[in-house]
């Protein structure tokens, strides 16, 4: 990663000296300016990645520096320095895209932590940019995010097969990105300007599937009032992507085999076949060899499809890709929902990286979108408590952190138990808290009663009656 100096724009000489000393201690080069014009010129000349800028500059407002800097480089981490009583301006700066803010008087440790986070972010963005320059910009694979060896091998395979007409079988669990691979093959092939027709074989009702695939002639069945082109014909000249091919009914597989093998189709109710020019890509989350052995998939069709295979491994087998995916989706989702970009805290990122993601890439995107929609707009960071509860329950990261903190504070056994209950009671039922503490529910109830932690239970009134509530008087089951 290039060592661009960190730019400091601060009218206070003492503050500039303090920040410069701190950055030197972190091994970082820096250049300082007292005013906005001089500082902005440094940003341009040095291609700055990280900038510390005071809001109250003598010549140009700090917010103007922020906005103009982000126009030059949207990935620039601009850290705003504010004085007491200007918190509203700091929040406005966050909404305009500032990476973070420091309120005077700030401690050296606070400055160091903020700079370290900005450096980590800059490093990650730099790696992602190099990856896109190497494979994305040249081959338009910018949505295939990952630096792991399996992803690099997949991209290499796509490059090899895209210029051919070979049938491609893409395999992998649900949510791994099989459709992305199919699109990358099509859009990097000589057929890129022609149609890419995507068909989910499991989503079309079985009684309509033959007509949808091959078309029909007028009068072929009740309701067939006119001729209709099928999806094979729609894709002529381009690519037909048959997703979830393992769901194709057995009785339609011979016709599919003929269409692929002979490159011709006969519409339902038609008397003549006609030739097509198209490329076939299929995908499945099933093991087709096992399906053949079980008699659910025709062997000859399997061998016709299995000309060139690309297997996408699940995310749990390439954990080094998780952080890049999280950062990628987080930026896209913030743009999609018109939210200012918040940083993801190290503890939240650790939880995201430690989770096995059975739903793969699609589950990562869904979890982040849920977190963003529920996130308080005033929060500066996405913290681990902002993530969906299933991440916490699976990873156990929060519980481990609690235990470390408890040991650090030398809590007694009773103090530990009481604080544990108070910490986790909003997120877990009593049965789960009892299990985590290694006690039975009755013992948990007795401890709650002893410490005055008995939960209140609301009682629903009958229709038309006034709402009432009363304290629960017995242990919960």
C-alpha positions in Angstrom: 0.0 0.0 0.0 1.4 3.4 -0.9 2.5 5.6 2.0 0.5 8.8 1.3 1.1 11.3 4.1 -1.7 12.1 6.4 -2.8 15.7 6.0 -3.5 17.8 9.1 -5.5 21.1 8.6 -5.7 22.9 11.9 -5.2 26.6 12.7 -3.9 25.9 16.3 -0.1 25.4 16.3 -0.1 23.5 19.5 -2.8 21.1 18.2 -0.9 20.6 14.9 2.2 19.8 16.9 0.4 17.3 19.1 -1.2 15.5 16.2 2.0 15.4 14.2 3.9 13.9 17.3 1.2 11.2 17.7 1.3 10.3 14.0 5.1 10.1 14.1 4.8 7.7 17.1 2.5 5.5 15.0 5.1 5.5 12.2 3.0 7.7 9.9 4.2 10.5 7.7 2.2 13.7 7.9 2.0 17.2 6.4 0.3 20.1 8.2 -1.4 23.3 7.1 -3.0 26.2 9.2 -5.6 27.1 6.6 -8.1 25.5 4.2 -6.6 26.7 0.9 -3.1 25.4 1.8 -4.5 22.2 3.3 -6.7 21.5 0.2 -3.7 21.9 -2.1 -1.8 19.4 0.0 -4.7 17.0 -0.4 -4.5 17.4 -4.2 -0.7 17.2 -4.4 -0.3 14.2 -2.1 -3.4 12.2 -3.2 -4.3 12.0 0.4 -6.2 9.0 1.8 -6.6 10.3 5.4 -7.2 13.9 6.4 -7.7 15.5 9.8 -9.5 18.8 9.4 -10.7 21.4 11.9 -14.3 22.6 11.3 -13.4 26.2 12.1 -10.7 27.3 9.6 -9.8 31.0 9.1 -10.4 31.0 5.3 -12.6 28.1 4.2 -15.3 26.3 6.2 -14.1 22.8 7.2 -17.4 21.3 5.8 -16.4 22.7 2.4 -13.1 21.0 2.6 -14.9 17.7 3.5 -17.3 17.9 0.6 -14.7 18.9 -2.0 -12.3 16.2 -0.8 -14.9 13.5 -1.1 -15.7 14.6 -4.7 -12.0 13.9 -5.5 -11.9 10.6 -3.7 -15.1 9.1 -2.2 -13.0 6.6 -0.2 -11.0 9.3 1.6 -11.2 9.1 5.4 -11.8 12.7 6.5 -11.7 13.0 10.3 -13.3 16.2 11.6 -11.9 18.1 14.6 -14.6 20.0 16.6 -14.6 22.3 19.6 -16.9 22.2 22.6 -20.4 23.1 21.7 -20.2 22.2 18.0 -21.5 18.6 18.2 -24.4 19.5 15.8 -21.8 20.5 13.2 -19.9 17.2 13.8 -23.1 15.2 13.2 -23.7 17.2 10.0 -20.2 16.3 8.9 -21.0 12.6 9.5 -24.1 12.9 7.4 -22.0 14.5 4.6 -19.6 11.6 4.6 -17.0 12.3 7.3 -15.3 9.1 8.5 -15.3 10.2 12.1 -14.9 13.3 14.4 -12.8 14.2 17.4 -14.1 16.6 20.0 -11.6 18.9 21.8 -10.0 18.3 24.2 -9.2 14.7 22.9 -6.8 12.3 24.5 -3.8 10.9 22.6 -5.3 7.4 22.9 -8.5 8.5 21.3 -6.6 10.0 18.4 -4.4 6.9 18.0 -7.5 4.6 17.9 -9.2 6.7 15.3 -6.1 6.9 13.1 -5.6 3.1 13.4 -9.1 2.4 12.3 -8.8 4.8 9.4 -5.5 3.1 8.4 -7.1 -0.3 8.5 -10.0 0.9 6.4 -7.6 2.5 3.9 -5.6 -0.7 3.6 -8.7 -2.8 3.0 -10.0 -0.4 0.3 -6.6 -0.4 -1.3 -6.6 -4.2 -1.4 -10.1 -4.3 -2.9 -9.1 -1.7 -5.5 -6.1 -3.7 -6.5 -8.2 -6.8 -6.8 -10.7 -4.9 -9.1 -7.9 -3.5 -11.2 -6.4 -6.9 -11.6 -9.6 -8.8 -12.5 -12.6 -6.6 -12.2 -11.9 -3.7 -14.5 -10.3 -5.8 -17.3 -12.9 -8.6 -17.1 -15.9 -6.9 -15.6 -16.0 -9.2 -12.6 -16.4 -6.4 -10.1 -19.3 -8.1 -8.3 -17.3 -11.3 -7.7 -15.8 -10.1 -4.4 -13.0 -12.1 -2.8 -9.2 -12.5 -2.5 -9.1 -16.2 -1.6 -7.5 -18.7 -3.8 -10.8 -20.5 -4.8 -12.2 -17.2 -6.0 -9.1 -16.4 -8.0 -9.3 -19.9 -9.6 -13.0 -19.4 -10.4 -12.1 -16.1 -12.2 -9.4 -17.8 -14.1 -11.8 -20.6 -15.2 -14.4 -17.9 -16.3 -11.7 -16.2 -18.4 -10.9 -19.5 -20.1 -14.5 -20.7 -20.9 -16.1 -17.3 -21.7 -14.6 -17.2 -25.2 -15.9 -20.7 -26.1 -19.4 -22.0 -26.7 -19.1 -24.9 -24.3 -21.9 -25.8 -21.9 -21.0 -24.8 -18.4 -22.2 -26.5 -15.2 -22.0 -24.2 -12.1 -22.3 -25.9 -8.7 -22.5 -24.7 -5.2 -24.7 -24.2 -2.2 -27.6 -21.7 -2.3 -26.5 -18.1 -2.0 -22.9 -18.6 -3.1 -23.3 -16.6 -6.3 -23.9 -19.0 -9.1 -25.9 -16.5 -11.2 -23.0 -14.0 -10.8 -20.7 -16.5 -12.4 -23.1 -17.1 -15.2 -23.4 -13.4 -15.9 -19.6 -13.0 -15.9 -19.3 -15.8 -18.4 -22.0 -14.2 -20.7 -20.8 -10.6 -20.5 -17.2 -11.5 -21.2 -18.1 -13.6 -24.2 -18.6 -12.7 -27.9 -22.4 -13.0 -27.1 -22.3 -10.1 -24.6 -24.5 -7.8 -26.7 -27.1 -10.6 -27.2 -29.8 -11.6 -24.6 -29.0 -13.4 -21.4 -32.2 -15.3 -20.4 -32.3 -16.5 -16.8 -34.7 -19.4 -15.9 -35.3 -20.9 -12.5 -36.4 -24.4 -13.2 -37.8 -24.9 -9.7 -39.9 -21.7 -9.9 -42.1 -22.5 -12.9 -45.1 -24.8 -12.3 -44.4 -28.3 -13.8 -47.5 -28.2 -16.0 -46.3 -24.9 -17.6 -42.6 -25.7 -17.8 -42.6 -27.3 -21.3 -44.5 -24.5 -22.8 -42.3 -21.8 -21.1 -39.1 -23.5 -22.2 -40.0 -24.5 -25.8 -43.0 -22.3 -26.7 -46.3 -23.5 -28.1 -48.4 -23.3 -31.2 -52.0 -22.0 -31.3 -54.4 -24.6 -30.1 -51.7 -26.8 -28.5 -53.8 -26.9 -25.3 -56.8 -25.3 -23.8 -56.1 -21.6 -23.5 -53.4 -21.5 -26.2 -55.0 -18.8 -28.2 -51.9 -17.8 -30.2 -48.4 -18.9 -30.9 -45.9 -18.2 -28.2 -42.1 -18.1 -28.3 -40.3 -20.1 -25.6 -37.4 -19.1 -23.5 -35.0 -21.1 -25.7 -36.0 -19.0 -28.7 -35.9 -15.8 -26.6 -32.2 -16.6 -25.9 -31.3 -17.3 -29.5 -28.0 -15.7 -30.3 -27.2 -15.2 -26.7 -27.0 -17.3 -23.5 -29.7 -19.4 -21.7 -29.0 -19.8 -18.0 -31.0 -22.6 -16.4 -30.8 -22.2 -12.7 -31.6 -25.1 -10.3 -31.4 -27.6 -13.2 -31.7 -30.4 -10.6 -35.4 -29.5 -10.2 -36.2 -30.3 -13.8 -38.9 -33.0 -14.0 -37.7 -36.3 -15.2 -40.2 -36.5 -18.1 -38.9 -33.3 -19.6 -35.3 -34.2 -19.4 -35.2 -36.1 -22.8 -36.5 -33.1 -24.6 -34.0 -30.9 -22.8 -31.2 -33.3 -23.8 -32.3 -33.1 -27.5 -32.5 -29.3 -27.4 -29.0 -29.0 -26.0 -27.4 -31.8 -28.0 -29.0 -31.0 -31.4 -29.4 -27.3 -30.9 -33.0 -27.4 -32.0 -36.4 -27.3 -30.4 -40.0 -28.2 -31.4 -42.7 -26.0 -29.8 -45.5 -27.7 -28.0 -48.2 -28.6 -30.6 -45.8 -27.9 -33.5 -44.9 -30.3 -36.4 -41.5 -28.9 -37.2 -38.2 -28.4 -35.3 -36.0 -25.4 -35.9 -32.4 -24.7 -35.2 -31.2 -22.3 -32.5 -27.8 -20.6 -31.9 -27.3 -20.2 -28.1 -25.0 -21.0 -25.3 -26.2 -23.0 -22.3 -25.1 -22.5 -18.7 -26.8 -24.5 -15.9 -26.5 -24.3 -12.2 -27.5 -26.5 -9.2 -27.1 -26.8 -5.5 -27.5 -30.5 -5.8 -25.0 -33.2 -6.5 -26.1 -34.3 -9.9 -24.0 -37.5 -9.8 -26.0 -38.5 -6.6 -29.2 -37.5 -8.4 -28.3 -39.8 -11.3 -27.5 -42.7 -8.9 -30.9 -42.2 -7.2 -32.7 -42.2 -10.6 -33.9 -38.6 -10.4 -31.7 -37.3 -13.2 -30.9 -38.8 -16.6 -27.4 -39.9 -16.9 -27.0 -38.9 -20.6 -28.3 -35.3 -19.7 -25.8 -35.1 -16.8 -22.9 -35.9 -19.1 -24.1 -33.5 -21.7 -24.2 -30.7 -19.1 -21.0 -31.6 -17.3 -18.7 -30.4 -20.1 -17.0 -27.6 -18.1 -17.7 -27.4 -14.4 -17.1 -24.5 -12.0 -17.7 -25.2 -8.4 -18.2 -22.3 -5.9 -17.1 -23.3 -2.4 -19.3 -22.1 0.5 -18.2 -19.0 2.4 -17.2 -21.0 5.5 -14.4 -22.5 3.4 -13.0 -19.1 2.4 -13.3 -17.0 5.5 -10.7 -14.6 4.2 -13.3 -13.2 1.8 -15.8 -12.3 4.5 -14.4 -8.9 5.5 -14.2 -7.7 1.8 -17.8 -8.9 1.2 -19.0 -7.1 4.4 -17.4 -3.8 3.4 -18.6 -4.2 -0.2 -22.3 -4.8 0.8 -22.2 -2.2 3.6 -21.2 0.5 1.2 -23.8 -0.6 -1.4 -26.6 -0.8 1.2 -25.8 2.6 2.7 -26.1 4.1 -0.8 -29.3 2.1 -1.5 -31.0 3.3 1.6 -29.5 6.8 1.5 -27.8 6.4 4.8 -24.4 8.0 5.7 -21.7 5.4 5.8 -20.9 4.3 9.3 -17.7 2.4 10.3 -18.0 -1.2 11.4 -16.5 -1.7 14.8 -13.7 -4.3 15.2 -15.8 -6.3 17.6 -18.7 -6.4 15.1 -16.4 -7.3 12.3 -15.0 -10.1 14.5 -18.5 -11.5 15.0 -19.2 -11.3 11.3 -16.0 -13.1 10.4 -16.5 -15.8 13.1 -20.0 -16.8 11.9 -20.2 -19.8 9.5 -22.8 -18.2 7.2 -24.9 -21.3 6.1 -26.8 -19.0 3.7 -23.5 -17.9 2.2 -23.1 -14.5 0.4 -26.8 -13.9 0.2 -27.1 -14.3 4.0 -24.3 -11.8 4.6 -26.1 -9.1 2.5 -29.5 -9.8 4.2 -28.0 -9.6 7.7 -26.2 -6.3 7.0 -29.4 -4.8 5.4 -31.4 -5.8 8.5 -28.7 -4.2 10.8 -28.6 -1.0 8.7 -32.4 -0.5 8.7 -32.6 -0.9 12.5 -29.5 1.1 13.3 -29.9 4.4 15.2 -29.0 7.2 12.8 -27.1 9.0 15.5 -24.7 6.1 16.1 -21.2 6.5 14.7 -20.4 2.8 14.4 -22.1 -0.5 13.7 -21.5 -2.4 16.9 -21.9 -6.0 17.7 -25.2 -5.4 19.6 -26.6 -3.9 16.3 -26.1 -7.2 14.5 -28.9 -9.8 14.2 -29.3 -12.0 17.3 -28.6 -15.2 15.4 -25.0 -14.1 14.9 -24.4 -13.6 18.6 -26.1 -16.9 19.5 -24.1 -18.9 17.0 -20.7 -17.3 17.6 -20.8 -16.9 21.3 -18.5 -13.9 20.9 -20.5 -11.6 23.2 -20.5 -14.2 25.9 -16.8 -14.8 25.7 -16.2 -11.0 25.8 -18.4 -10.8 28.9 -16.4 -13.5 30.6 -13.1 -11.8 29.9 -14.5 -8.5 31.3 -15.7 -10.2 34.4 -12.3 -11.8 35.0 -10.6 -8.5 34.5 -12.8 -6.9 37.2 -12.4 -9.9 39.6 -16.2 -10.3 40.2 -17.3 -12.7 42.8 -19.4 -15.6 41.7 -22.6 -13.9 42.9 -21.7 -10.6 41.3 -20.9 -12.4 38.1 -24.2 -14.2 38.0 -26.2 -11.1 38.8 -24.5 -9.0 36.1 -24.7 -11.9 33.6 -28.5 -12.0 34.1 -28.9 -8.3 33.7 -26.7 -8.3 30.6 -28.4 -11.1 28.7 -32.0 -11.0 29.9 -33.2 -8.8 27.0 -31.8 -11.1 24.4 -32.3 -14.6 25.7 -35.2 -16.5 27.4 -34.7 -17.6 30.9 -34.3 -21.2 29.9 -31.3 -20.2 27.8 -29.8 -18.0 30.5 -30.1 -20.9 33.0 -28.4 -23.2 30.5 -25.5 -20.8 30.0 -25.1 -20.3 33.7 -25.3 -24.1 34.3 -28.3 -23.9 36.7 -31.9 -25.0 36.4 -34.7 -22.5 35.8 -35.9 -22.7 39.4 -32.5 -21.7 40.7 -32.4 -18.8 38.3 -35.8 -17.7 39.6 -34.6 -17.8 43.2 -31.6 -15.7 42.3 -33.8 -13.2 40.5 -36.0 -13.0 43.5 -33.1 -12.6 45.9 -31.7 -9.6 43.9 -35.0 -8.0 43.0 -34.7 -8.9 39.3 -38.1 -10.6 39.0 -39.5 -9.7 35.5 -42.9 -8.2 35.0 -45.3 -10.0 32.8 -48.0 -8.1 30.9 -51.5 -9.6 30.9 -53.6 -9.1 27.8 -57.1 -7.8 28.5 -60.2 -9.0 26.7 -61.5 -6.9 23.8 -62.9 -3.6 25.0 -61.4 -3.9 28.4 -58.6 -1.6 29.7 -55.1 -2.9 29.5 -53.7 -4.0 32.8 -50.4 -5.5 33.9 -49.3 -7.4 37.0 -46.1 -8.9 38.3 -45.4 -12.5 37.5 -45.7 -14.5 40.7 -44.0 -17.8 39.8 -40.9 -19.0 37.9 -41.2 -19.1 34.1 -41.0 -22.5 32.6 
